[in-house]
């Protein structure tokens, strides 16, 4: 580990991304150039902005694959290259993340929020990584690439697509009523952001309110009263930060998604959605 000033630290971080993560780049005086295709310049100011509010740590551990600074710079450079491709707007999807998630790319990303304050929804890009994962499109990458207007043009279609995936997930509930998994390119948190899926969940309970646990973004369970009370928090603590979802149960209605309040004795909460006294569950609600 080493202490480095400003631009020199960014240069060292970029070289670590190049050597250890296989991103073809070449530093120069004002920034770096991506070389895996048409040369693409990224200034040091842009690279610093991509690191977010935390910026560069005082001490860089360039060999640490879990380093937030290295992970964010790598992702930013990958996004900049992907956004430089002609078909990028066709791969824009609506992506939901838990409010305060480490995977969120910073202020200005969220374009809508589900009532209840548990999730926020913003643009993501499909095809950056192998498989069906959608990666958040950061405002910094969009501004630097000049693609912000393209995303605006397709955003309404992205929301319609998310609702369609929610409808498919609702149909799947009839076959698999206990386990929540991704459908298409929509992970479980994104499915919960769609009104179509929340309505399907709530319809399965006489009270119109359903309890779910979703400790990771790609897996969840419905009516979790049969699970160990410590299960959700334990799983959420074990998964990587970017894959983490909700450390406590959620209450779902057609219109809202509410995170159960922290503290108390979770084993005594009415979480199965059919309790005669659901009012005993206290839930967080937005203060604004």
N, C-alpha and C positions, 0 to 999 in steps of 0.2 A: 504494500500500500504506500501511496506517496501523496504529498501535498504539492499542488500545482496551481499557478495563477490562471485566471480567466481563459484566454484563447489557447494557451498551451494545454490546459486541462481538457478542453474540447477536442483539440487535435489528438491527444492521447486516447481519449474516449472513442473518437472516430476510428483510429487505428485498431483499437481493441475490437470494435464492431467488424472491421474489415477482416482481421486475421482470425478471430475466434468464431465469428458468425457467418463468415463467407460472403460479406457484402462487398462488391467490387467498387472501391472508391479511391480517390487520390486527393490528399490535402493540398491546398495552395494558400497563398497569402490571405485572401479574404474569406476563405471557406473550404469547401470540398467539392469534388466532381464525382458523380456516380458514373461508372464506366460500363455497367452491364447493359449496353444498348446505346441509344443516342445520348451523348454527353449531357448531363443534367447538373447544373450548379446549385449548391445549397450553401448559403452564407453562414458564417458563424453566429450572426444575430438570429437567424432562423433556427439554427440548431439549438441555441440557448433557449429560445422561446418554446421549442418542442419539448424541452425537459420539464416544463410546467412551473408551478409556483415554487416548488422546492428547489429548482435549479440544480446546480452541481453540488455534490457533497464536499465538505472540507477535505475529506480523505477519499481517494479513489481506489477501489479494489478492482482492478481491471480484469482479474480472472474470475470474479464472482458472477456466474451466469444469472443469478437472481437480482443483481444490482438494478434498482429502479432506473437509474440514469442510463445505463447501458441498454436496458430493455426498451426504454422510451425512445432513445435515439435510433436504435435498430428499427423499431416499428415505424417511426417517422420517415426514415429513409425508404423503407419498403412501400409505405403509402405514397410517397412522392413519386417513386418509379411507377407504381400501379396507376396513379392518377394521370400520368403522362401518356398512358395508352388510350387510343381512340375510343374503345368500347367501355371505358370506366363507368360512365353514367348508367349504362344498362345493368350494372352489377350493384347499384345502390339499393340497400334494404333498410327498413326501419328496425332499429335495435333498441331493446330496453335493457337497462342496467339498474341494479339496486341503487337507491339514492346514497351517495357517498362512496360508491364502489371505487376500488383502486384502478379498475379498468377504464373508468371515465376519463376522457381526454381533456378535461378542464372546463372552465367557464365558457359559456357560449355554445356548448355542444348540444345540450338538451333543447328540443323544439316543442315538446309537450310532456305533460306529467299526468299520471293516472290519479284520480281522486283518492285521498288517503295518505299520500306523501311517500309511499314505499318505493316507487319506481319513477324513472325518467326515461324519455324516449328521444333518440337522436339518430342521425344517419350512420350507417355502417356500410362496409364494402365487402362483397363476396368475392372469393377467388384469390385473396392475398395469401392465404395459407392453404395447404392441402386439406381436402374434405369440405364439409358444409359450414365451417365456422365463418361468422361475419365479424369483421374487425371494426371498432369504432373509427369514424372519420373525424379526425381532430380539426378544429377551426384553423389551427396554424397550417396544417397541410393543405386544407382547402384554399386558404388565402394565398399561400405561396404558389400553388399550382394554377390558380385562376379558375378553378372548377366550381366555385361556390354557386354561380348562377345555374350551372348544369344540374347540381343537386337540388336546388330550389325547384327546377322544372319537373323533376321526377319524384319529388317528395310525396305528393298526393298519391301517386301510383304505389309508392313503397308502403304507405299506410293501408291501402286497399289490399295489397299482397299480404301484409301481416294479419289483417282480418280474415282473409281466406285461409291462411294457415291455422288461425284460431278455430275456424269452423271445422276443419279437418281434425284438429285435436279434440274438439267436442264430440265428434263422431267416434273417435277412438276410445273415449271414455266409456262408451257402451260395451266395448270389448275388454278393455283394461281399466276398470274403475278405480284402481288403487295407486297406480304408478304413473308419474308424469315424465315424459321423455320428449326430446325435440321432435318437431314435425317439419320436414323439408329443411329450410335454412333457418328456421326460427327455434331458438333455444327455449327452455321452459319459462324463463323470466320474460322473454319477448311474447310468448304465448299468453302469459298472464296479463300483459299490457293490452291485449285485444279484448274488446267488449264481447265479441262472439264467444270466446273461450270462457271468460268469467261468467257469462250468462249460462253456459252449459254446466259449469261447475255448480253454480248457485241453484240451478233447477233440480239438482239431485238431492236437495235438502228441503224439508217442509218449511224451515224458517227463512229460506232465501239467503242464508249465509253459510258458507262452507269453510272449513279449516283445512289448510295445507301446510306442509313443511317443504321448503326448497333450500337446503343448505348449500347447494352448488347450482350453477347456472344451467346445467344440462340434466338434472335429475331432481325429482320431487315425489312426495307421497301425499295422498288424499286421506282425510279423516284420520289423523295420526294418533288417536287416543291409544292405539295398540302398540305404539312405539315407546321405547325407553325415554323418559323426559329429558335425559341428558344427551340424547342422540343428535339432535339438530345442532346444538352448539359445538359438540365434539367434531362432527363432520365438517362444519364450517371452518373450524380452527385448523383442520388438517389439510384442506385443499389449498392450492396456490391462490394468492390474493386476487389475481385477475379472474379466476374461475369461481370465486366465492360469491354466494348469493345472500341468503338471509339467515342470521344466527338464531332467530326465534320464529315461531309459527306465524302464519298469515291468516287473516280472515278475509274471505272473498265474497263480494256481492256482485251483481251485474254491473254496478257503477263504481265500486270502490275496491281498493286493495290496501289493507291496513296491517301494519306490523304490530303484533302483540307487545304490550309494554314490558320492558325489562324488569327483572326482580320478581319477588314473590315466590310461590311454590308452583312451578309449571305442571307438576304431576296432579295438581288439583284443579287445573283449568279445564273448562268444558270445551274440548277440542274436536269432538266427533261430529259436530254439526247437528246432532239430534237431541242435545240436552234440553230438558224442560226449562233450564235456567241459563240460557246463553248470556243474559245480561251480567253474569258474574265475571265475564271476561272483559277486562279493561284494555282498550287499544289506544295506540298513539294516533293522533290526528294533527294535521298541520295547524300551526298557530297563526298563519297569515290569512 
